């Protein structure tokens, strides 16, 4: 998982070394995802998370305050990786590649790499306190907004036909959901498609819909 540019500030920590905070929280998140999937969020204890992460329970509480914080960090890790991946895709697009195709590919690959994390969030978001749940949902909308922004820039540059704002918004949500579909339906899709095939088919479908909606 790539390191975030900035430590999450919503969850306080007793540790001053920000690089260490990022490292330990990544350990905690990865260990927690496995346990939450195996045992469920409510049946998993913080002691089990600490043991799986290879740290003491006392050390665990230097980086988080509650088990709810761990679940929120899982959500935050997904959003951070998506945003970094999309930024990298847009940078590659400056070298002549199709920006929308690059963004779709990178987003789908993040969904592929973090499919357990994403599935867990959809299963357990309701377990978060209202404060964390609100932030998670806001982050989801912000990620979709990135797709909206890319589509709008392509229309402005003439690389994509113009569509209505309503169609634009729906197209952005379509991209978001199609990435998650690889997670939800992987029990079927992974037996019939390699991830590269899935990306190729869905990218062509999305690009085709962009042109159809403009007609």
VOLOPA-267578 format. One record per residue (C-alpha): residue in one letter; x, y, z. Coordinates in steps of 0.001 Angstrom, whole numbers, plus 524288, in hexadecimal, padded with zeros to 5 digits. Layout:
N
AXYZ...
// end
This chain:
215
X800008000080000X8060B80D0A7FC2EX808F08166F80714X7FF93821B580851X804C682F73806BBX7FF738336D813E4X7FC1F82C1982049X7EDA082B57822FBX7EAEF8361682CBBX7DD6A831DB83120X7E2BD826F2839B7X7EC2382BBC8443BX7F8E3824B3846F1X802908251A85219X80DEF8230E848A7X814EC82EF78431EX81C2F827EB83835X812828293682CF7X8196C81F508244DX818828155182F33X80A1F8187883112X8079A815A7822ADX80F52808FB82338X808BD803D482F78X7FB37807A982AE6X7FD5C8005D81E2AX801297F45D8261AX7F5107F5E182E87X7EC0E7F7CE822D0X7F1287EBF781B5FX7F04C7E34582760X7E2BE7E83282ACBX7DD2B7E5E881D30X7E0CC7D78581DC1X7DB0B7D5E982B56X7CEA57DD8682869X7CC287D4FF81C81X7CEDE7C870823F4X7C7CE7CB908309BX7BF5D7D76582DE4X7C1967E50983309X7BA3B7E35883FD1X7C0A57D66084377X7CE777DB33840F0X7D58A7E0E784CA1X7DFFF7EB5684CCEX7E8F97E18685361X7E7897D87A847ADX7EA677E3D083E7EX7F6A47E76684606X7FB727D95B845EAX7F8FD7D7F583744X7FFDF7E4ED834C4X80BB07E07783C85X80ACF7EB03846EFX806C97EB5085537X7F9277EF7985952X7FF377FB1386048X8062F7FF28853E3X7F9987FDAB84C1BX7F2F9807D88549FX7FDD581179851A0X7F8BE811F4843A9X7EA038105384531X7E0398125685030X7D5918088184CD7X7D27C7FD5A84394X7C99A806CE83C4DX7D5C280EC08390DX7DBAB802CC83286X7CFCC80100829D1X7D04880F5082629X7DEBD80DF2822C7X7DB46802BA8199DX7D1F980BF381276X7DC1E816AD81263X7E67B80D8D80CDAX7DDB580A2280156X7DAB1818417FE32X7E8FF81C3A7FF7DX7ED64811AF7F607X7E2C5815177EC33X7E6478237F7EC80X7F4BD820A77EAF5X7F1F8817107DFF7X7E976820C47D8ACX7F3CE82B627DA3FX7FE09822197D49AX7F4E381EAD7C953X7F2D582CFB7C5F5X8017C82F167C607X80334823CA7BC73X7F87C8299B7B3F2X800EB835BB7B200X809EB82D097AA0BX7FF8582B0C79FAEX7F70F820357A545X7E83D8211A7A627X7E5A0827A27B35DX7D887821187B5CBX7DD86813927B219X7E95E815797BAEBX7E0F5819E67C662X7D76380E9F7C4A8X7E27C804D07C3E9X7E95B809DD7D00BX7DCAE80A8E7D7C3X7D8D47FCA77D405X7E66F7F7CA7D7A1X7E52D7FE007E51EX7D8077F7307E6A4X7DEB47EA867E294X7EA057EC0B7EC1DX7E14C7F0357F75FX7D55E7E7DB7F4A1X7D4FF7E25580261X7D5D07F00580823X7CAD07F50D7FF79X7C1F97E97680225X7C4357EB1D8109EX7C08C7F97281044X7B3C07F6B18096AX7B0BA7EC4081372X7B4A67F3E681F7AX7B2DB8026F81CC5X7A66380209824CDX7AEC67FE1C8307CX7B5DE80B3183046X7B1C98164C83943X7AA0F820E78323AX7B5E0829ED831C6X7BE768201682AB5X7B36981B4C821F9X7B0CB8292381D56X7BF2382B22819D1X7BFC081E1E812A0X7B3DA8218480A78X7B94F82F07807B7X7C5EE828B680310X7BE3E81FBE7FA02X7B7B482B8F7F3EDX7C4E9832657F2CAX7CA97826B47EB6CX7BF0B826DD7E210X7C16F835677E092X7CF07832647DB65X7C8EE82A9D7D051X7BF71835CC7CDC9X7CAD783F447CD01X7D25C836B27C36AX7C6608354A7BAB7X7C3DD843F77BB15X7D1F8847007B73FX7D11A83D8C7ABDEX7C4E88447D7A70EX7CB94851B27A84AX7D78784D047A0B1X7CF128470D79616X7D3F88393C798E7X7C6358350179C87X7B8ED839187972CX7B1228424E79FA9X7A69483C507A835X79D38842727B1DBX7A13B844AE7C012X7976983A5F7C435X79D2E830617BAC7X7AAD5834387BF18X7A7A6831C37CD5AX7A153824AB7CA52X7AD05820957C21FX7B631823847CD75X7ADEE81B297D697X7ADB7810507CC63X7BC8C80FF37CC7CX7BCBE80F627DB55X7B2E68043C7DC01X7B9247FC4D7D10DX7C5EF7FC507D88FX7BF007F7617E4A3X7B7E57ED177DCB5X7C4CA7E5F17DB05X7C4E97E4BD7E9D3X7B6B27E0E17EBC2X7B6077D72D7E080X7C3F07D2217E0BBX7BEF07C48E7E489X7B9AA7C3FE7D69CX7C1707CDF27CED2X7CEEC7C9327D2EBX7CB897BBAE7CD85X7C84B7C13E7C02BX7D0E97CD3D7BE74X7DEA47D1627C1CFX7DEDB7DEDE7C7F5X7E5157E47C7BB97X7D9F57DEE97B35FX7CFDD7E4847BC93X7D6517F1E77BBFAX7D7087F16E7AD2EX7C8C67ED947AB5BX7C3897F74F7B538X7CC16802647B01FX7C6FA8004D7A256X7B90D7FFEF7A792X7BAF180C927AF37X7C156813AA7A3C9X7B66F80ED179B0AX7AC1B813D37A46CX7B2A5821217A4ABX7B1028223C795FBX7A33681CA1795F9X79EB6826477A050X7A3EF8316879811X79BFF82DAC78C23
// end
